[in-house]
Amino acid sequence: MKFTVNVECTPVEARQFMGLPDVTSINETFMNSLEEKTRDNIDTITDPHKYFENMMTMGGKNFETMQAMFAAMMSGGTSGKHDN
């Protein structure tokens, strides 16, 4: 036997009915923070030279990760090795 019920409600009403928490304020805080960081670093994000210069000056693990990423792209796949 097949039984179908159609309920018409808003996403907010559905979350409330299911007992899910309201995360609107957390989402707004996160998005505002992300927007602020993006605005502060827009020059670095949009200029490839500054972006790679920033990556190179971080050194260590970030540089090695970037090298591995480029090597994988050049070889057409991944090496199967993951450093975590």
Biopython code that builds the backbone (N, CA, C, O; Angstrom):
import numpy as np
from Bio.PDB.StructureBuilder import StructureBuilder

atoms = [
    (1, "MET", "N", (0.845, -1.168, 0.000)),
    (1, "MET", "CA", (0.000, 0.000, 0.000)),
    (1, "MET", "C", (0.894, 1.235, 0.000)),
    (1, "MET", "O", (1.927, 1.275, 0.668)),
    (2, "LYS", "N", (0.485, 2.216, -0.743)),
    (2, "LYS", "CA", (1.236, 3.459, -0.818)),
    (2, "LYS", "C", (0.347, 4.567, -0.268)),
    (2, "LYS", "O", (-0.827, 4.684, -0.620)),
    (3, "PHE", "N", (0.945, 5.380, 0.613)),
    (3, "PHE", "CA", (0.199, 6.446, 1.267)),
    (3, "PHE", "C", (0.977, 7.740, 1.109)),
    (3, "PHE", "O", (2.137, 7.803, 1.516)),
    (4, "THR", "N", (0.383, 8.766, 0.538)),
    (4, "THR", "CA", (1.051, 10.031, 0.287)),
    (4, "THR", "C", (0.328, 11.154, 1.005)),
    (4, "THR", "O", (-0.897, 11.259, 0.956)),
    (5, "VAL", "N", (1.121, 12.003, 1.684)),
    (5, "VAL", "CA", (0.573, 13.173, 2.358)),
    (5, "VAL", "C", (1.342, 14.388, 1.867)),
    (5, "VAL", "O", (2.573, 14.395, 1.896)),
    (6, "ASN", "N", (0.650, 15.392, 1.427)),
    (6, "ASN", "CA", (1.268, 16.645, 0.992)),
    (6, "ASN", "C", (0.981, 17.704, 2.046)),
    (6, "ASN", "O", (-0.173, 17.937, 2.406)),
    (7, "VAL", "N", (2.027, 18.336, 2.534)),
    (7, "VAL", "CA", (1.891, 19.383, 3.527)),
    (7, "VAL", "C", (2.450, 20.670, 2.934)),
    (7, "VAL", "O", (3.569, 20.696, 2.422)),
    (8, "GLU", "N", (1.674, 21.714, 3.009)),
    (8, "GLU", "CA", (2.123, 23.001, 2.488)),
    (8, "GLU", "C", (2.516, 23.879, 3.670)),
    (8, "GLU", "O", (1.677, 24.254, 4.490)),
    (9, "CYS", "N", (3.822, 24.203, 3.743)),
    (9, "CYS", "CA", (4.315, 25.065, 4.814)),
    (9, "CYS", "C", (5.614, 25.732, 4.363)),
    (9, "CYS", "O", (6.232, 25.335, 3.375)),
    (10, "THR", "N", (6.000, 26.744, 5.111)),
    (10, "THR", "CA", (7.246, 27.436, 4.805)),
    (10, "THR", "C", (8.415, 26.640, 5.373)),
    (10, "THR", "O", (8.205, 25.776, 6.224)),
    (11, "PRO", "N", (9.644, 26.909, 4.926)),
    (11, "PRO", "CA", (10.805, 26.225, 5.505)),
    (11, "PRO", "C", (10.920, 26.455, 7.015)),
    (11, "PRO", "O", (11.315, 25.552, 7.752)),
    (12, "VAL", "N", (10.577, 27.659, 7.472)),
    (12, "VAL", "CA", (10.638, 27.960, 8.914)),
    (12, "VAL", "C", (9.637, 27.095, 9.662)),
    (12, "VAL", "O", (9.965, 26.534, 10.708)),
    (13, "GLU", "N", (8.429, 26.982, 9.143)),
    (13, "GLU", "CA", (7.408, 26.157, 9.789)),
    (13, "GLU", "C", (7.822, 24.688, 9.810)),
    (13, "GLU", "O", (7.577, 23.991, 10.795)),
    (14, "ALA", "N", (8.446, 24.213, 8.734)),
    (14, "ALA", "CA", (8.891, 22.820, 8.684)),
    (14, "ALA", "C", (9.972, 22.564, 9.728)),
    (14, "ALA", "O", (9.946, 21.536, 10.406)),
    (15, "ARG", "N", (10.937, 23.501, 9.867)),
    (15, "ARG", "CA", (11.992, 23.335, 10.880)),
    (15, "ARG", "C", (11.410, 23.335, 12.280)),
    (15, "ARG", "O", (11.816, 22.537, 13.125)),
    (16, "GLN", "N", (10.450, 24.237, 12.536)),
    (16, "GLN", "CA", (9.829, 24.291, 13.852)),
    (16, "GLN", "C", (9.069, 22.998, 14.141)),
    (16, "GLN", "O", (9.157, 22.467, 15.247)),
    (17, "PHE", "N", (8.332, 22.492, 13.168)),
    (17, "PHE", "CA", (7.573, 21.262, 13.339)),
    (17, "PHE", "C", (8.491, 20.075, 13.635)),
    (17, "PHE", "O", (8.155, 19.211, 14.444)),
    (18, "MET", "N", (9.656, 20.038, 12.971)),
    (18, "MET", "CA", (10.594, 18.927, 13.171)),
    (18, "MET", "C", (11.427, 19.107, 14.429)),
    (18, "MET", "O", (12.157, 18.197, 14.822)),
    (19, "GLY", "N", (11.329, 20.274, 15.069)),
    (19, "GLY", "CA", (12.080, 20.505, 16.297)),
    (19, "GLY", "C", (13.523, 20.920, 16.067)),
    (19, "GLY", "O", (14.354, 20.814, 16.969)),
    (20, "LEU", "N", (13.822, 21.386, 14.873)),
    (20, "LEU", "CA", (15.189, 21.817, 14.576)),
    (20, "LEU", "C", (15.416, 23.233, 15.118)),
    (20, "LEU", "O", (14.491, 24.044, 15.148)),
    (21, "PRO", "N", (16.642, 23.525, 15.544)),
    (21, "PRO", "CA", (16.907, 24.845, 16.119)),
    (21, "PRO", "C", (16.916, 25.939, 15.057)),
    (21, "PRO", "O", (17.172, 25.682, 13.880)),
    (22, "ASP", "N", (16.634, 27.153, 15.491)),
    (22, "ASP", "CA", (16.685, 28.310, 14.604)),
    (22, "ASP", "C", (18.129, 28.813, 14.583)),
    (22, "ASP", "O", (18.619, 29.338, 15.583)),
    (23, "VAL", "N", (18.799, 28.657, 13.463)),
    (23, "VAL", "CA", (20.208, 29.043, 13.347)),
    (23, "VAL", "C", (20.380, 30.315, 12.520)),
    (23, "VAL", "O", (21.465, 30.590, 12.009)),
    (24, "THR", "N", (19.316, 31.077, 12.395)),
    (24, "THR", "CA", (19.357, 32.299, 11.582)),
    (24, "THR", "C", (20.422, 33.263, 12.087)),
    (24, "THR", "O", (21.202, 33.789, 11.294)),
    (25, "SER", "N", (20.467, 33.505, 13.403)),
    (25, "SER", "CA", (21.431, 34.470, 13.943)),
    (25, "SER", "C", (22.871, 33.983, 13.773)),
    (25, "SER", "O", (23.765, 34.782, 13.497)),
    (26, "ILE", "N", (23.098, 32.684, 13.936)),
    (26, "ILE", "CA", (24.438, 32.127, 13.747)),
    (26, "ILE", "C", (24.853, 32.273, 12.287)),
    (26, "ILE", "O", (25.989, 32.648, 11.996)),
    (27, "ASN", "N", (23.931, 31.976, 11.369)),
    (27, "ASN", "CA", (24.223, 32.097, 9.946)),
    (27, "ASN", "C", (24.528, 33.542, 9.571)),
    (27, "ASN", "O", (25.459, 33.797, 8.807)),
    (28, "GLU", "N", (23.754, 34.493, 10.100)),
    (28, "GLU", "CA", (23.996, 35.901, 9.800)),
    (28, "GLU", "C", (25.355, 36.351, 10.327)),
    (28, "GLU", "O", (26.075, 37.080, 9.645)),
    (29, "THR", "N", (25.709, 35.919, 11.542)),
    (29, "THR", "CA", (27.011, 36.263, 12.125)),
    (29, "THR", "C", (28.143, 35.711, 11.270)),
    (29, "THR", "O", (29.109, 36.418, 10.982)),
    (30, "PHE", "N", (28.027, 34.451, 10.864)),
    (30, "PHE", "CA", (29.049, 33.813, 10.036)),
    (30, "PHE", "C", (29.190, 34.522, 8.694)),
    (30, "PHE", "O", (30.304, 34.797, 8.249)),
    (31, "MET", "N", (28.060, 34.820, 8.046)),
    (31, "MET", "CA", (28.110, 35.465, 6.735)),
    (31, "MET", "C", (28.672, 36.880, 6.835)),
    (31, "MET", "O", (29.419, 37.306, 5.955)),
    (32, "ASN", "N", (28.327, 37.615, 7.891)),
    (32, "ASN", "CA", (28.885, 38.960, 8.080)),
    (32, "ASN", "C", (30.393, 38.901, 8.273)),
    (32, "ASN", "O", (31.125, 39.729, 7.731)),
    (33, "SER", "N", (30.859, 37.917, 9.049)),
    (33, "SER", "CA", (32.296, 37.745, 9.280)),
    (33, "SER", "C", (33.013, 37.389, 7.975)),
    (33, "SER", "O", (34.075, 37.933, 7.672)),
    (34, "LEU", "N", (32.431, 36.485, 7.220)),
    (34, "LEU", "CA", (33.018, 36.079, 5.943)),
    (34, "LEU", "C", (33.070, 37.252, 4.970)),
    (34, "LEU", "O", (34.064, 37.445, 4.270)),
    (35, "GLU", "N", (32.001, 38.028, 4.933)),
    (35, "GLU", "CA", (31.962, 39.201, 4.055)),
    (35, "GLU", "C", (33.020, 40.222, 4.456)),
    (35, "GLU", "O", (33.675, 40.810, 3.596)),
    (36, "GLU", "N", (33.188, 40.436, 5.759)),
    (36, "GLU", "CA", (34.191, 41.389, 6.254)),
    (36, "GLU", "C", (35.603, 40.934, 5.906)),
    (36, "GLU", "O", (36.424, 41.737, 5.462)),
    (37, "LYS", "N", (35.892, 39.636, 6.106)),
    (37, "LYS", "CA", (37.223, 39.115, 5.771)),
    (37, "LYS", "C", (37.484, 39.199, 4.278)),
    (37, "LYS", "O", (38.600, 39.507, 3.860)),
    (38, "THR", "N", (36.472, 38.929, 3.475)),
    (38, "THR", "CA", (36.620, 39.024, 2.027)),
    (38, "THR", "C", (36.901, 40.460, 1.615)),
    (38, "THR", "O", (37.772, 40.717, 0.785)),
    (39, "ARG", "N", (36.156, 41.398, 2.202)),
    (39, "ARG", "CA", (36.351, 42.804, 1.888)),
    (39, "ARG", "C", (37.760, 43.261, 2.284)),
    (39, "ARG", "O", (38.399, 44.015, 1.550)),
    (40, "ASP", "N", (38.245, 42.799, 3.456)),
    (40, "ASP", "CA", (39.574, 43.173, 3.922)),
    (40, "ASP", "C", (40.684, 42.614, 3.036)),
    (40, "ASP", "O", (41.748, 43.221, 2.913)),
    (41, "ASN", "N", (40.439, 41.458, 2.420)),
    (41, "ASN", "CA", (41.475, 40.791, 1.624)),
    (41, "ASN", "C", (41.180, 40.785, 0.137)),
    (41, "ASN", "O", (41.730, 39.959, -0.591)),
    (42, "ILE", "N", (40.332, 41.679, -0.330)),
    (42, "ILE", "CA", (39.919, 41.657, -1.735)),
    (42, "ILE", "C", (41.099, 41.850, -2.686)),
    (42, "ILE", "O", (41.119, 41.267, -3.770)),
    (43, "ASP", "N", (42.090, 42.666, -2.288)),
    (43, "ASP", "CA", (43.252, 42.868, -3.156)),
    (43, "ASP", "C", (44.034, 41.573, -3.340)),
    (43, "ASP", "O", (44.481, 41.265, -4.445)),
    (44, "THR", "N", (44.198, 40.825, -2.268)),
    (44, "THR", "CA", (44.937, 39.563, -2.326)),
    (44, "THR", "C", (44.166, 38.506, -3.105)),
    (44, "THR", "O", (44.757, 37.712, -3.836)),
    (45, "ILE", "N", (42.850, 38.498, -2.948)),
    (45, "ILE", "CA", (42.026, 37.477, -3.593)),
    (45, "ILE", "C", (41.969, 37.682, -5.108)),
    (45, "ILE", "O", (41.998, 36.713, -5.866)),
    (46, "THR", "N", (41.889, 38.922, -5.546)),
    (46, "THR", "CA", (41.692, 39.188, -6.977)),
    (46, "THR", "C", (42.983, 39.336, -7.770)),
    (46, "THR", "O", (42.951, 39.308, -9.000)),
    (47, "ASP", "N", (44.117, 39.491, -7.096)),
    (47, "ASP", "CA", (45.391, 39.651, -7.789)),
    (47, "ASP", "C", (46.206, 38.365, -7.643)),
    (47, "ASP", "O", (46.715, 38.085, -6.558)),
    (48, "PRO", "N", (46.340, 37.581, -8.713)),
    (48, "PRO", "CA", (47.063, 36.305, -8.620)),
    (48, "PRO", "C", (48.483, 36.460, -8.093)),
    (48, "PRO", "O", (48.957, 35.616, -7.332)),
    (49, "HIS", "N", (49.169, 37.531, -8.491)),
    (49, "HIS", "CA", (50.542, 37.740, -8.024)),
    (49, "HIS", "C", (50.580, 37.881, -6.503)),
    (49, "HIS", "O", (51.409, 37.255, -5.843)),
    (50, "LYS", "N", (49.692, 38.696, -5.949)),
    (50, "LYS", "CA", (49.642, 38.874, -4.493)),
    (50, "LYS", "C", (49.206, 37.593, -3.787)),
    (50, "LYS", "O", (49.699, 37.276, -2.705)),
    (51, "TYR", "N", (48.275, 36.855, -4.406)),
    (51, "TYR", "CA", (47.795, 35.607, -3.811)),
    (51, "TYR", "C", (48.942, 34.601, -3.670)),
    (51, "TYR", "O", (49.157, 34.044, -2.594)),
    (52, "PHE", "N", (49.672, 34.375, -4.759)),
    (52, "PHE", "CA", (50.763, 33.411, -4.708)),
    (52, "PHE", "C", (51.918, 33.914, -3.851)),
    (52, "PHE", "O", (52.591, 33.117, -3.198)),
    (53, "GLU", "N", (52.155, 35.219, -3.844)),
    (53, "GLU", "CA", (53.183, 35.791, -2.977)),
    (53, "GLU", "C", (52.835, 35.525, -1.512)),
    (53, "GLU", "O", (53.702, 35.178, -0.710)),
    (54, "ASN", "N", (51.571, 35.691, -1.177)),
    (54, "ASN", "CA", (51.094, 35.409, 0.172)),
    (54, "ASN", "C", (51.253, 33.929, 0.510)),
    (54, "ASN", "O", (51.665, 33.583, 1.617)),
    (55, "MET", "N", (50.926, 33.054, -0.447)),
    (55, "MET", "CA", (51.064, 31.608, -0.218)),
    (55, "MET", "C", (52.531, 31.231, -0.007)),
    (55, "MET", "O", (52.839, 30.397, 0.844)),
    (56, "MET", "N", (53.429, 31.834, -0.771)),
    (56, "MET", "CA", (54.846, 31.508, -0.663)),
    (56, "MET", "C", (55.425, 31.970, 0.671)),
    (56, "MET", "O", (56.266, 31.284, 1.251)),
    (57, "THR", "N", (54.983, 33.123, 1.161)),
    (57, "THR", "CA", (55.540, 33.638, 2.412)),
    (57, "THR", "C", (55.052, 32.864, 3.623)),
    (57, "THR", "O", (55.666, 32.938, 4.688)),
    (58, "MET", "N", (53.964, 32.124, 3.484)),
    (58, "MET", "CA", (53.485, 31.302, 4.606)),
    (58, "MET", "C", (54.445, 30.147, 4.860)),
    (58, "MET", "O", (54.616, 29.705, 5.996)),
    (59, "GLY", "N", (55.063, 29.670, 3.800)),
    (59, "GLY", "CA", (56.082, 28.634, 3.917)),
    (59, "GLY", "C", (55.564, 27.310, 4.446)),
    (59, "GLY", "O", (54.360, 27.101, 4.601)),
    (60, "GLY", "N", (56.516, 26.419, 4.719)),
    (60, "GLY", "CA", (56.215, 25.138, 5.358)),
    (60, "GLY", "C", (55.158, 24.320, 4.657)),
    (60, "GLY", "O", (55.213, 24.114, 3.445)),
    (61, "LYS", "N", (54.209, 23.862, 5.421)),
    (61, "LYS", "CA", (53.185, 22.925, 4.966)),
    (61, "LYS", "C", (52.351, 23.498, 3.816)),
    (61, "LYS", "O", (52.019, 22.767, 2.883)),
    (62, "ASN", "N", (52.002, 24.797, 3.863)),
    (62, "ASN", "CA", (51.181, 25.381, 2.801)),
    (62, "ASN", "C", (51.875, 25.321, 1.452)),
    (62, "ASN", "O", (51.248, 25.014, 0.438)),
    (63, "PHE", "N", (53.168, 25.615, 1.438)),
    (63, "PHE", "CA", (53.920, 25.574, 0.189)),
    (63, "PHE", "C", (53.999, 24.145, -0.338)),
    (63, "PHE", "O", (53.840, 23.916, -1.537)),
    (64, "GLU", "N", (54.242, 23.184, 0.553)),
    (64, "GLU", "CA", (54.306, 21.782, 0.148)),
    (64, "GLU", "C", (52.965, 21.297, -0.388)),
    (64, "GLU", "O", (52.915, 20.549, -1.365)),
    (65, "THR", "N", (51.887, 21.721, 0.247)),
    (65, "THR", "CA", (50.551, 21.345, -0.206)),
    (65, "THR", "C", (50.275, 21.914, -1.591)),
    (65, "THR", "O", (49.715, 21.232, -2.449)),
    (66, "MET", "N", (50.670, 23.168, -1.806)),
    (66, "MET", "CA", (50.459, 23.792, -3.104)),
    (66, "MET", "C", (51.287, 23.078, -4.183)),
    (66, "MET", "O", (50.803, 22.863, -5.294)),
    (67, "GLN", "N", (52.533, 22.711, -3.856)),
    (67, "GLN", "CA", (53.362, 21.987, -4.815)),
    (67, "GLN", "C", (52.726, 20.646, -5.167)),
    (67, "GLN", "O", (52.703, 20.254, -6.334)),
    (68, "ALA", "N", (52.211, 19.945, -4.160)),
    (68, "ALA", "CA", (51.575, 18.652, -4.395)),
    (68, "ALA", "C", (50.332, 18.815, -5.276)),
    (68, "ALA", "O", (50.067, 17.988, -6.149)),
    (69, "MET", "N", (49.582, 19.883, -5.038)),
    (69, "MET", "CA", (48.386, 20.139, -5.829)),
    (69, "MET", "C", (48.757, 20.369, -7.295)),
    (69, "MET", "O", (48.133, 19.801, -8.190)),
    (70, "PHE", "N", (49.779, 21.206, -7.542)),
    (70, "PHE", "CA", (50.212, 21.459, -8.919)),
    (70, "PHE", "C", (50.766, 20.196, -9.570)),
    (70, "PHE", "O", (50.511, 19.943, -10.747)),
    (71, "ALA", "N", (51.515, 19.410, -8.822)),
    (71, "ALA", "CA", (52.055, 18.161, -9.376)),
    (71, "ALA", "C", (50.931, 17.219, -9.765)),
    (71, "ALA", "O", (50.997, 16.568, -10.808)),
    (72, "ALA", "N", (49.892, 17.140, -8.931)),
    (72, "ALA", "CA", (48.756, 16.275, -9.236)),
    (72, "ALA", "C", (48.021, 16.763, -10.477)),
    (72, "ALA", "O", (47.594, 15.957, -11.304)),
    (73, "MET", "N", (47.872, 18.081, -10.612)),
    (73, "MET", "CA", (47.196, 18.631, -11.786)),
    (73, "MET", "C", (48.003, 18.359, -13.053)),
    (73, "MET", "O", (47.432, 18.051, -14.099)),
    (74, "MET", "N", (49.326, 18.472, -12.962)),
    (74, "MET", "CA", (50.187, 18.247, -14.122)),
    (74, "MET", "C", (50.178, 16.778, -14.546)),
    (74, "MET", "O", (50.272, 16.468, -15.733)),
    (75, "SER", "N", (50.064, 15.877, -13.565)),
    (75, "SER", "CA", (50.097, 14.452, -13.900)),
    (75, "SER", "C", (48.721, 13.931, -14.307)),
    (75, "SER", "O", (48.588, 12.788, -14.746)),
    (76, "GLY", "N", (47.705, 14.770, -14.160)),
    (76, "GLY", "CA", (46.365, 14.369, -14.591)),
    (76, "GLY", "C", (45.599, 13.597, -13.541)),
    (76, "GLY", "O", (44.599, 12.956, -13.867)),
    (77, "GLY", "N", (46.019, 13.635, -12.323)),
    (77, "GLY", "CA", (45.311, 12.924, -11.247)),
    (77, "GLY", "C", (45.984, 13.174, -9.935)),
    (77, "GLY", "O", (46.752, 14.124, -9.781)),
    (78, "THR", "N", (45.691, 12.307, -8.979)),
    (78, "THR", "CA", (46.321, 12.430, -7.651)),
    (78, "THR", "C", (47.284, 11.296, -7.464)),
    (78, "THR", "O", (47.194, 10.265, -8.131)),
    (79, "SER", "N", (48.207, 11.493, -6.552)),
    (79, "SER", "CA", (49.208, 10.473, -6.303)),
    (79, "SER", "C", (48.677, 9.363, -5.405)),
    (79, "SER", "O", (49.301, 8.310, -5.273)),
    (80, "GLY", "N", (47.506, 9.607, -4.781)),
    (80, "GLY", "CA", (46.952, 8.611, -3.871)),
    (80, "GLY", "C", (47.510, 8.757, -2.476)),
    (80, "GLY", "O", (47.066, 8.072, -1.555)),
    (81, "LYS", "N", (48.478, 9.642, -2.306)),
    (81, "LYS", "CA", (49.104, 9.850, -1.000)),
    (81, "LYS", "C", (48.495, 11.089, -0.365)),
    (81, "LYS", "O", (48.438, 12.150, -0.988)),
    (82, "HIS", "N", (48.041, 10.956, 0.876)),
    (82, "HIS", "CA", (47.437, 12.082, 1.588)),
    (82, "HIS", "C", (48.176, 12.303, 2.886)),
    (82, "HIS", "O", (48.283, 11.384, 3.698)),
    (83, "ASP", "N", (48.692, 13.510, 3.101)),
    (83, "ASP", "CA", (49.345, 13.861, 4.355)),
    (83, "ASP", "C", (48.337, 14.588, 5.229)),
    (83, "ASP", "O", (47.923, 15.704, 4.914)),
    (84, "ASN", "N", (47.949, 13.968, 6.304)),
    (84, "ASN", "CA", (47.009, 14.616, 7.234)),
    (84, "ASN", "C", (47.606, 14.744, 8.584)),
    (84, "ASN", "O", (46.964, 15.264, 9.497)),
]
sb = StructureBuilder()
sb.init_structure("model")
sb.init_model(0)
sb.init_chain("A")
sb.init_seg("    ")
for serial, (resi, resn, name, xyz) in enumerate(atoms, 1):
    if name == "N":
        sb.init_residue(resn, " ", resi, " ")
    sb.init_atom(name, np.array(xyz, "f"), 0.0, 1.0, " ", f" {name:<3s}", serial, name[0])
structure = sb.get_structure()
